[in-house]
């Protein structure tokens, strides 16, 4: 519990300007986009997240690393 309190205190000490920089970070947007795509594909395929992610990973490997499969 002490660690959570320390994390909360650290967040509260972060200046507002630094928090804005974090929110603008491109990696945050890319991760959000990927999450959104996975949710859409999962809905199309009947709601099995693991199956969708496995299919996408296999397609990626076949496309970019064909000798690894």
C-alpha distances in whole Angstrom, upper triangle without the diagonal:
4,5,5,7,9,10,11,13,15,16,17,19,21,24,26,28,26,24,28,29,26,27,30,30,32,30,28,31,32,29,29,33,32,30,32,35,33,33,36,38,35,37,40,40,39,35,34,32,32,36,36,34,36,39,38,37,40,42,41,42,45,46,44,44,47,48,44,45
4,5,5,6,9,10,11,12,14,15,17,19,22,24,27,24,23,27,28,25,27,30,29,32,30,28,31,33,30,30,34,34,31,34,37,35,35,38,40,38,39,43,42,42,38,37,34,34,38,38,36,38,41,40,39,42,44,42,43,46,47,45,45,48,49,45,46
4,5,5,6,9,10,11,12,14,15,17,21,22,25,22,21,24,25,22,24,27,26,29,26,25,28,29,26,27,31,30,28,31,34,32,32,36,37,35,37,40,40,39,36,35,32,32,35,35,33,35,38,37,35,39,41,39,39,43,43,42,42,45,45,42,43
4,5,5,6,9,10,11,12,14,16,19,21,23,21,19,22,23,20,22,25,25,27,25,23,26,27,25,25,29,28,26,29,32,30,30,33,35,33,35,38,38,37,33,33,30,30,34,34,31,34,37,35,34,38,40,38,39,42,42,41,41,44,45,42,43
4,5,5,6,9,10,11,12,15,18,20,22,20,19,23,24,21,23,26,26,29,27,25,28,30,27,27,31,31,29,31,34,33,33,36,38,36,37,41,41,40,36,36,33,34,37,37,35,37,40,39,38,41,43,41,42,46,46,44,45,48,49,45,46
4,5,5,6,9,10,11,13,16,18,21,18,17,21,22,20,22,25,24,27,26,24,27,29,26,27,31,31,29,32,34,33,33,37,38,37,38,42,42,41,38,37,34,34,38,37,35,37,40,38,37,41,42,40,41,45,45,43,43,47,47,44,45
4,5,5,6,9,10,11,15,16,18,16,15,18,19,16,18,21,21,24,22,20,23,25,23,23,27,27,25,28,31,30,30,33,35,33,35,38,38,38,34,34,31,31,35,34,32,34,37,35,34,38,39,37,38,42,41,40,40,43,44,41,42
4,5,5,6,9,10,13,15,18,16,14,17,19,17,18,21,21,24,23,21,24,26,24,23,27,28,26,28,31,30,30,33,35,34,35,38,39,38,35,34,31,32,36,35,33,36,38,36,36,39,41,38,40,43,43,42,42,46,47,44,45
4,5,5,6,9,12,14,17,15,14,18,19,18,19,23,23,26,25,23,26,28,26,26,30,31,29,31,34,34,33,36,38,37,39,42,42,42,38,38,35,36,39,38,36,39,41,39,39,42,43,41,43,46,46,44,45,48,49,46,47
4,5,5,6,10,13,15,12,12,16,16,15,17,20,20,23,22,20,23,26,24,24,28,29,27,29,32,32,32,35,37,36,38,41,41,41,38,37,34,35,38,37,34,37,40,37,36,40,41,39,40,44,43,41,42,45,46,44,45
4,5,5,9,10,13,11,9,13,14,12,14,17,17,21,20,18,21,23,21,21,25,26,25,26,30,29,29,32,34,34,35,38,39,39,35,35,32,33,36,35,32,35,38,35,35,39,39,37,39,42,41,40,41,44,45,43,44
4,6,8,9,13,12,10,14,16,15,16,19,20,23,23,20,23,26,24,24,28,29,27,29,32,32,32,35,37,36,37,40,41,41,38,38,35,36,39,38,36,39,41,39,38,42,43,40,42,46,45,43,44,48,49,46,47
4,6,9,12,10,10,14,15,15,17,19,20,24,23,21,24,27,26,26,29,31,29,31,34,34,34,37,39,39,40,43,44,44,40,40,37,38,41,40,37,40,43,40,40,43,44,41,43,46,45,44,45,48,50,47,48
4,6,8,7,7,10,11,11,13,16,16,20,20,18,21,24,23,23,26,28,27,28,31,32,32,35,37,36,38,41,42,42,38,38,35,36,39,38,35,38,40,37,37,41,41,38,40,44,42,40,42,45,47,44,46
4,5,5,7,9,10,11,13,15,16,20,21,19,21,24,24,24,27,29,28,29,32,33,33,36,38,38,39,42,43,43,40,40,37,38,41,39,37,40,42,39,39,42,43,40,42,45,44,42,43,47,48,46,48
4,5,5,6,9,10,11,13,15,18,19,17,19,22,22,22,25,27,26,27,30,31,31,33,36,36,37,39,41,41,38,39,36,37,40,38,36,39,41,38,38,41,41,39,41,44,42,41,43,46,48,46,47
4,5,5,6,9,10,11,13,16,18,17,18,21,22,21,24,26,26,27,30,31,31,33,36,36,37,40,41,42,39,39,36,38,40,38,36,39,40,37,37,41,40,38,40,43,41,39,41,45,47,45,46
4,5,5,6,9,10,11,15,16,14,17,19,20,20,22,24,24,26,28,29,30,32,34,35,36,38,40,40,37,37,34,35,38,36,33,36,38,35,34,38,38,35,37,40,39,37,39,42,44,42,43
4,5,5,6,9,10,14,15,12,15,18,17,17,20,22,22,23,26,27,27,29,31,32,33,35,37,37,34,34,31,33,35,33,31,34,36,33,33,36,36,34,36,39,38,36,38,41,43,41,42
4,5,5,6,9,12,14,12,13,17,17,16,19,21,21,22,25,26,26,28,31,31,32,34,36,37,34,35,31,33,36,33,31,34,36,32,33,36,36,33,36,39,37,35,37,41,43,41,42
4,5,5,6,10,12,11,12,15,16,16,18,21,21,22,24,26,27,28,30,31,33,35,36,37,34,35,31,33,35,32,30,33,34,31,31,35,34,31,34,37,35,33,35,38,40,38,40
4,5,5,9,9,8,10,13,13,14,16,18,18,20,22,23,24,26,28,28,30,32,33,34,31,31,28,29,32,29,27,30,31,28,28,32,32,29,31,34,33,31,33,36,38,36,37
4,6,8,9,7,8,12,12,11,14,16,16,17,20,21,21,23,26,26,27,30,31,32,29,30,26,28,30,28,26,29,30,27,28,31,31,28,31,34,32,31,33,36,38,36,37
4,6,9,7,8,11,12,12,14,16,17,18,20,22,22,24,26,27,28,30,32,33,31,31,28,29,31,29,27,30,31,27,28,31,30,28,30,33,31,30,32,35,37,36,37
4,6,6,7,9,10,11,13,15,16,17,19,21,22,23,25,26,28,30,31,32,30,30,26,28,30,27,25,28,28,25,25,29,28,25,27,30,28,27,29,32,34,33,34
4,5,5,6,9,10,11,12,14,15,17,18,20,21,23,24,26,27,29,30,28,28,25,26,27,25,22,25,26,22,22,26,25,22,24,27,25,23,26,29,31,30,31
4,5,5,6,8,10,11,12,14,15,16,18,20,21,22,24,26,27,29,26,26,22,23,25,22,19,22,23,20,20,23,23,20,22,25,23,22,24,27,29,27,28
4,6,5,6,9,10,11,12,14,15,17,19,20,21,23,25,26,27,24,24,21,22,24,22,19,23,24,20,21,24,24,21,24,27,25,24,26,29,32,30,30
4,5,5,6,9,10,10,12,14,15,17,18,20,21,23,24,26,24,24,21,22,24,21,19,23,23,20,20,24,23,21,24,26,24,23,26,29,31,30,30
4,5,5,6,9,10,11,12,14,15,16,18,20,21,22,24,22,22,19,20,22,18,16,20,20,16,17,20,19,17,20,22,21,20,22,25,28,26,27
4,5,5,6,9,10,11,12,14,15,16,18,20,21,23,20,20,16,17,19,16,14,18,18,15,16,19,19,17,19,22,21,20,22,25,28,25,26
4,5,5,6,9,10,11,12,14,15,17,19,20,21,19,19,16,18,20,17,15,19,20,17,18,21,21,19,22,25,23,23,25,28,30,28,29
4,5,5,6,9,10,11,12,14,15,17,18,20,18,19,16,18,19,16,15,18,18,15,16,20,18,17,20,22,21,21,23,26,29,27,27
4,5,5,6,9,10,11,12,14,15,16,18,16,16,13,14,16,12,11,14,15,11,13,16,15,14,17,19,18,18,20,23,26,24,24
4,5,5,6,9,10,10,12,14,15,17,14,14,11,13,15,12,11,14,15,13,14,18,17,16,19,22,21,21,23,25,28,26,25
4,5,5,6,9,10,11,13,14,16,14,15,12,15,16,13,13,16,16,14,16,19,18,18,21,23,22,23,25,27,30,28,27
4,5,5,6,8,10,11,12,14,13,14,11,14,14,10,11,14,13,11,14,16,15,15,18,20,19,20,22,24,27,25,24
4,5,5,6,9,10,10,12,10,10,8,10,11,7,7,11,11,9,12,14,14,14,17,19,18,20,21,23,26,24,23
4,6,5,6,9,10,11,8,10,8,11,12,9,10,14,14,13,15,18,17,18,21,22,22,23,25,27,29,27,26
4,5,5,6,9,10,9,11,10,13,13,10,12,15,14,13,16,18,17,18,21,22,22,23,25,26,30,28,27
4,5,5,6,9,8,9,9,11,10,7,9,12,10,10,13,15,14,15,18,19,19,21,23,23,27,25,23
4,5,5,6,5,6,6,9,8,6,9,11,11,11,14,16,15,17,19,21,21,23,24,25,28,26,24
4,6,5,5,8,9,12,12,10,12,15,14,14,17,19,19,20,23,24,24,26,28,28,31,29,27
4,6,7,9,11,13,12,10,13,15,13,14,17,18,17,19,22,22,22,25,26,27,30,28,26
4,6,7,9,11,9,7,11,12,11,12,15,16,16,18,20,20,21,24,25,25,28,26,24
4,6,9,11,10,10,13,14,14,15,18,19,19,21,23,24,25,27,28,28,31,29,26
4,6,9,9,9,11,13,13,14,17,18,19,21,23,24,25,27,28,28,31,28,26
4,6,5,6,9,10,11,13,14,16,17,19,20,21,23,25,25,26,28,25,23
4,5,5,6,9,10,11,12,14,15,16,18,20,21,22,23,24,26,24,22
4,5,5,6,9,10,10,12,14,15,16,18,20,21,21,22,24,21,19
4,6,5,6,9,10,11,12,14,15,16,18,20,20,20,23,20,18
4,5,5,6,9,10,11,12,14,15,17,18,19,20,22,20,18
4,5,5,6,9,10,10,12,14,15,16,17,18,20,18,16
4,5,5,6,9,10,11,12,14,15,15,16,18,15,13
4,5,5,6,9,10,11,12,14,15,15,17,16,13
4,5,5,6,9,10,11,12,13,14,17,15,14
4,5,5,6,9,10,11,11,12,15,12,11
4,5,5,6,9,10,10,10,12,10,8
4,5,5,6,9,10,10,13,12,10
4,5,5,6,8,9,12,11,11
4,5,5,5,6,9,7,7
4,6,6,5,8,8,7
4,6,6,10,10,10
4,6,9,9,11
4,6,6,7
4,5,6
4,6
4
